[in-house]
């Protein structure tokens, strides 16, 4: 392969993809569901104002937002999807009102013909777009105003402290008085109505709603559109074609066997003297270990809330630490420890690559560490204050809980973290640049190292692009820039570069092969990955073209993952290539596990929910956490652990590691994760999907369905996988602490040198003689 062609290909993919992403971002701004200046009944009463809806969005954020139920299918899975639930309740008010008025009975008691007649009347009224863009006024019927009042009364009782809805709060893991102020509750109802209105109101001149007919709700004719079915079929064709082309590539570029005669006779990193800044990264990994333990603990508590909604084995934990907080901290701490592990690995590798310690590098590493501690502690505390309703709207936005999953931390903490990422980038550049200038052969690989590092700092800035009162469709567009492009995109590129660099520095890959691998893998990944961002936005108030692009390019995302077994096989061959490499057995085994979870979690479980017709029924169900757990922890988490182990090996000297604790940790984490998914979360998701297809999303998330004996048994079965997984986490922490205390180390040294082996063998033979 020619470097120039690869670089041109990479530039073309990035420029072309972001041009399309930006163009349709403008379309999302232009076609987002409008927020009316006023919602007015036919008799002239003002029901809601624009400010009520915007303030209601801020109230929703302060309750935990997407960490307590979901909106448009995005968020947590214990409580209902509020947009779908409101829509169903509003529709049923209409139908029951007419049925009682005309037949003297409830809608459910009517015959098929009677139901069909009322449903047709409902659809005609509720799907019609009565918003006037000239005046900004949304006019609704007096009957709909009564329906809104009725649903609002139910939600007020639910979110506050109506004793008759205590069973619902328990089923939804909601604490009593989730909202404590009646004025705030009125505004929250206004926001919920608007999100529901967008789900059922047809776009001007179209026969589909602002959310592309999502959620599934037969009463209001929310059913899959023809575009949705068409692009599902096309995405499957693209997937098959992409896999075929990649298979052809692998067949025509058969990987050469490792030439053992050219491998280093001893560990090239053995004589590496850790610089002061490299040694200073050790405390980052202590924090990573602590955060993993805390994060998993909150995950266990959050899972338990699914069966005992306001308590932990009888203790009223929700009064002090409600579900929306434990789930927020569980998700956010995962991002923190994974990112910290990766960034600390970068700080360790950069001086090792160049052999140069920039002035004040150690000071910068220590300063960044202090910033990390402040951000973690400050953001977690702010979120607690926000959810406990102790902050105003603006204070909550800046210092509390923004309500958007994965980017829940307040704006102040976002800005602080962004500044920290640029400090990290400056430290990386200052350490790498001497090698970049002097190492002609490795310049292309170092260039990718610098570009991926810069992307990590730059793309987190997308989290600054929405404001306190931004339209939810626009906020979702930018949120997925952070979640998909930052977390799933450029961190993945950075990881690819780091692993290739490690193997190159260890003499296991020559610089040409490492560079070609990195450039080609990045092109293939970003070809689907950048525009694949749109598969998160099918039903978030976006135009149909977004669904077409998302379906097509998210299928391409899966293509490189289908054949990820080649990568796992390559890593296994490397782990057995020579005697000294066995000292790095567990970091390399982590890389092998990452390849497996990439195939299963990101590939198979990802494509399970990505096609439009699948996601139409599955969005907001437990099929999503199947993908989230196996991809976020299975890929990014285990890779973070692998990178941490690699650095700790470099910092712990030549003493051999005890296999027992780390072996138990590795296998427990992987076995526990797959059991958690296969015997609990996935079966729940499959049963919910059936319920969604048969009755609608509202039912798949309802108390009536989720609290059945079958679903409770499946939730309890998660204890099996969770317990094994938690045991692995404890063993990992025990092992890492033991590297400092000595209990994880053998007395003898790692076998690093073939000549040393021969000398020891000869010495033993002579002694016997």
Secondary structure, 3 states (H helix, E strand, C coil): CCHHHHHHHHHHHHHHHHHHHHHHHHHHHHHCCCCCCEEEECCCCEEEEHHHHHHHHHHHHHCCHHHCCEECCEECCCCCEHHHHHHHHHHHHHHHHHHHHHHCCCHHHCCHHHHHHHHHHHHHHHCCCCEECCCCEEEECHHHHHHHHHHHHHHHHHHCCCHHHHHHHHHCCCCCCCCCCHHHHHHHHHHHHHHHHHHHCECCCCCCECCCCCCCEHHHCECCCHHHHHHHHHHHHHHHHHHHHHHHHHHHCCCCCCCHHHCCCECCCCCCCCCHHHHHCHHHHHHHHHHHHHHHHHHHHHHHHCCCCCCECCECHHHCCCHHHHHHHHHHHHHHHHHHHHHHHHHHHHHHHHCCCCCCHHHHHHHHHHHHHHHHHHHHHHHHHHHCCCCCHHHHHHHCECCCCCCCECHHHHHHHHHHHHHHHHHHHHHHHHHHHHCCCCHHHHHHHHHHHHHHHHHHHHHHCCCCCCCHHHHHHHHHHHHHHHHHHHHHHHHHHHHHHHHHHCCCCCHHHHHHHHHHHHHHHHHHHCHHHHHHCCCCCCCHHHHHHHHHHHHHHHHHHHCCHHHHHHHHHHHCCCCHHHHHHHHHHHHHHHHHHHHHHHHHHHHHHHCHHHHHHHCCCCHHHHHHHHHHHHHHHHHHHHHHHHHHHHHCCCEEECHHHHHHHHHHHHHHHHHHHHHHHHHHHHHHHHHHHHHCHHHHCCHHHHCCHHHHHHHHHHHHHHHHHHHHHHHHHHHHHHHHHCCCEEEEECCCEHHHHHHHHHHHHHHHC
